[in-house]
């Protein structure tokens, strides 16, 4: 897909962050938009920013962990716009804590949104993308879908799952010679609301020495890339039909580290985190 002109894009998590930035960048390239988010206030703010864009914009409150809501949104998108060419499965959440400390409910909560939300969005939109004549699936994983870190077992599990799911999908699409492609996105630290809205378990203190109530502020200090820049990189990746898109110097650095030290990196990470916790 070399151009987004006169295309229709569906975006989850469009009420803020990368989702909102993608909407603004796509509208500037004359792409119509079907936007969704569980946060109606944020979604309305995004729609307001697009009011003078000159492209058709529709919005829907969607909880991506609910299959029936994603199904209804996909059908509504095609009904409202006549077609859909791109699905950006961008919505995501985070939770931090040890394997022992995190509850089954916390694992289920993040899995239902981060993984099943991507599966639902992909499967419900895929037939429509094929029918459009030219389509693309864009699934947002994370730098934590490339390497693991203590206290991030739940987030790592979902983002590794998104990576495996999308890479398998891409191979299937290549084998069948369809008119649809797929890209997996791995952002590093992006200045969005995900850290502020993340859940932190008290067990985080055990291995990091950080008060869970202060962990968000510490984590946000590592975020260096703007959502606008992330959106630009993602869309450039779609245009060149990239299999994988890395966003930020941190993502590229961790990717290199994992490639060069596929198992040894774990010792480096734990050593660094131990040293950091001693300084707290």
N, C-alpha and C positions, 0 to 999 in steps of 0.2 A: 504494500500500500504506500505509494509514493506521495499521495496527497490526501488531506482530510477534507478538502473542498466538497461540499454537498454530501458528506457522509453523515451518519448518525452514530453517536457514541453514548453508551450507557455506563454510568460511573457509580460505584458504591462508595460510601463514606465521603460523599461530596459536600458535606456540611462544613468541612474545615481541611486544613493541611494539604496534603498532596492531591486529594480528591478535588478540592476547590481549585487548586492551582491548575490541575489538568483541565477542568471545565473552562477556566479563563483562557488558557492557551489554545484549546481546541476551538472555542468560539471565535477567537481572533483569526483562525484559519478557516472560518466559514463552515464549521461542523455543528450540526444540530445536536441537542443534548437531552438525554433522559437521566435525571439525577435522582439519587436515593440516599437516604441516611436515616438512622433511627432517631437522630436529633433534629426535630422539626425546626427549632429556632435557628440552628446553624444552616440548615438547608434553605430556609427563607432568606437568610443573609446572603448566601451564595447566589440565589435567584435574583436578589436585588442588585447585586454587582453585575449581573448579566442582562439587566433590563434594557440597556441600550446597545446590546451586542449585535442586533440585527439577525440573530439566528433563533430558531424555535427552541424553547426550553420548557421541559415539563419536569415536575418534581413529584416524588412519592415517598412517603414514610415507609421504610422497609427495614425489618430486622433480618439480617442475612442468615441468622441461625435458624430461621423458620422457613422451611421449604415452600409452604403454601404461599407465603408472602413474596418470595422470589419468583415463583411461578406466575403469580398474578401480575407482578411488575413487568416481567418479560413480555407477557401478552399485551399489557397496556402500552408498553413501549412501541411495539409493532403497530398496534391500533392507532396510537397517537401520531406516529411518525411515518408509517407505511413500510418501514424497514429498520434494521439496525445492523451496523457494520463492525462496531467495536464494543467489547465488554471489558471494562477495567474493574477487576475484582480487587478493590483497594481497601475496603473496610477492615479494620483490625484493632485488637486490644492487647494489653500486656499484663502479666502478673509475675511477681518476683518472690522467690522463697525456695527453701530446700525441698528436695524430694520427700523427705520425712515430714517436713512441716506443712507442705501444701495439702489441702484436702482434695478428695475425689471430686467434689463439687467445683472447686477452682479449676482443676484439670478439664472437667467437662465443659465449663463455661468458656474457657479460651479455645478449646478444640471446636466447639460448636460454631464459634464466630470465625476464627482464623482459618480453620481447615474446611469444615463443612460449608461455610459461607462461600468459599472459593469453588468447591465442588458443585454446589447448587447453582451458582452464577454461571459457571462454565457449561454445565449440562443443559440448563434451561435456555440459555442464549445460543448455544452452538447450532441447533437446527435453523434458527433465524439468520445467523451469520452466513451459513451456507446458502440459504435462499436469497440473500442479498447480492450474491455474485462476487463479493470481495469482503472478507472478514478477518478479524484478528482478535485473539484472546490475550489479555494482558493480566497476569496474576502477580500480585505484589507479595513477595517473600520478605527477606531481610538479610542483612549481613549475618544475622544469627541463623540463617538457613545455610550458611557456608561453614561456620565453625561454632562450637559449643562453648558455654561459659557457666561457671558455678552460679547457682541461684536462678538460672534461666531455663531449667529443664522443660517447663510447660511451654514457654515461648519458643525455645529451640525445637521442640517436638513438632509444633504446628508449622513452623516456618521451613523446617527440613521436609515436612510432608508436602507443603505447597510446591517446593522445588521439585521433589520426585514426581508429583502428580503432573506438573506442567511439562517437565522434560519428557515424560512418557507420552503425554498428549501430543507434544510437538512431533515426536517420532511417528506416531500413528497418522497424524495429518500429512507428514512428508511421504509416508508409505502409500497412502491412498490417493495422493496427488490432488487433494481437494483445493478449493479456492480460499481456504482459511488457514491461518498460521497462528503460532502461539509464542509468547515471550514471557520469561520469568524475570522479575525485577528484584534486585537486592539492594535496598537503600542502606546506607550507613546511618550516621546520626543526622536526622533531618529535624529542622525546627518546626515541629508540629505539636498537637495537643496530646499525642499518645503517651508521653511520659507523665504529663500532668494528670491524665485520667487512668493511669496504670494502678493496679491493685498491688499492694505490698504486704507480704506475710511477715509476722514478727520473727519467723525463723531466719529471715535475712540477716539479722543481727549476729547470728551464730557464726557465720562464715565470712562476713564482710566487716563486722565491727561497726556497722552503720545503723543509726536509728532509722527504722523504716519510714518514719514521718519526714526525715530529711533526705531520704534516698533519691527522691524525685529531683530535688534541686541539684544534688551532686551529679546525677545522671545527665541532666539537661546541659550542664557545662561542657559536655563532650560533643554536643550537637553543633555542627559547623555549616551545614548546607541548608539553603533556604528551600521551601516547598516549590517556589517558582523555578529554581534551578533544577530541582528534581523532576518536575513536570517536563521541562525542556529536554532533559536527557532521556526520559522515558519515550517521548514522542519521536525523538531522533532515532532511538533504537527501533521503534516500530517501523519507521520509514525504511530502515536498512534491513528489516526482517531479522533482527538479532535474536539469537536463542536466549542469551542472558544479558541483562543490563545491570552494571554496577554503578552505584551513585555515591560519589564522594571519595576523597582520598583515603578515608578510613576503610571504606569497603574494598577498595582496590588493594590496600596494604594487607588487610586480613585475608583476602583471596590469595595473594601471593604467599603469605605465611602458611596457609593451609595446604597449598599445592607443594611447597618446598618441605614442609614438616607436617605431613598428614596426621601423625599421631603425637609426635614430640611437642607440637604446639600446646597440647594440654598442660604439660609440665610448666611451660613458660607462662601460660595464663595463670595457673594456680600460684606460681611463685610471685608473680606481679601482684596478684590480689592479696596474698598474705602480707607482702611488704606494705601495700597500701593500707590494709586494715590496722597494721601496727602503728601507722602514722596518725590514725584517727584519735 
